[in-house]
Amino acid sequence: MRERLPMGELEASVMDVLWTRGGWSTPGEVHDVLGARRPLAYTSREEHAALRMGEMLTGVADRPAALSAFLRSLPADDRAQLRRLLKGKDAES
């Protein structure tokens, strides 16, 4: 079993990577740098899926078009859920 870092220490490590690299980095890039220092694990399947979605967006020239295409591909229930999340309403309602 891997030792879990206290939240403050992990946050400091992430910020250190971002400051050292300068500019911006994808979550995957930060994960790779931190993973080279010590073994890391995703805490859930959902976080891994979110990470992958973010990585995919970094590879496209027209992000708004990619996001629009993604939204059009979603079922109506998922689009409604995203609207609630963007409005700051409870994700479970």
Number of C-alpha atoms within 10 A of each C-alpha: 3 8 8 9 10 8 9 9 10 13 11 11 15 17 13 14 17 17 12 9 11 9 7 11 15 15 14 14 14 18 19 14 14 17 12 9 9 10 11 15 10 11 8 8 9 10 11 14 12 12 16 13 11 14 16 13 15 12 9 11 9 10 13 11 11 14 12 10 11 10 14 11 11 11 9 11 9 12 14 12 16 15 13 15 14 10 9 9 12 9 11 7 7
